[in-house]
Amino acid sequence: MTLPPIVQAFVLHFGEMGGRWGVNRTVGQIYALLFLSDRPLNADEITEALGVSRSNVSMGIKELEAWRLVRKRHLPGDRREYLEAPDDIWQILRTLAEERRKREIDPTLSLLRDILMETPTSAEERHAQAKMRQMHDLIELLTGWADDVQRLDNDSLAQLLALGAGVSKLLEVKSKIAVFASGKRRNTSQEDPS
């Protein structure tokens, strides 16, 4: 199986990016290949297309299954397992966010909750707990927002992302109105002698 140049460029790039995302190059390449493929592929086809060992492909598939980024399928009359990536790019994004949260955020929140339940025994521990409380509260705020975003349908999620800079501009206007309103209240109370 020879990959067309455009497909090969994307697959190679995803392999390089894999290392930055915490997965090995082969896992990134396998995922890119499955994502771009117009049909499910079996492990032998993946091995041939990528020019890597069958054992590397098997380990990569297991890792992608653990991340819930590929599905196994069986084709009529064929005993081999075939793999495919989800078609819905938004579902892929949701799955990645959920899996990263389980692996990276949830353990940190759990540790922070446990530590914040402890009674500090020194000024140094009180200071450290205050800093950890700030971190805990910020992570809780972000994960709450992420939960809300996860529940949005694809069209609503696309609209939310398209708002982008518009949200920050709206918040700037809100701040200016609040400053103006508080200044007006202050001036009114200074003018009113009663």
Secondary structure, DSSP 8 states (H G I E B T S, - for coil): ----HHHHHHHHHHHHHHHHHTS-HHHHHHHHHHHH-SS-EEHHHHHHHHT--HHHHHHHHHHHHHTT--EEEE-TT--SEEEE--S-HHHHHHHHHHHHIIIIIHHHHHHHHHHHHS---SHHHHHHHHHHHHHHHHHHHHHHHHHHHHTS-HHHHHHHHHHTHHHHHHHHHHHHHHHHHHHHHHHHHHH---
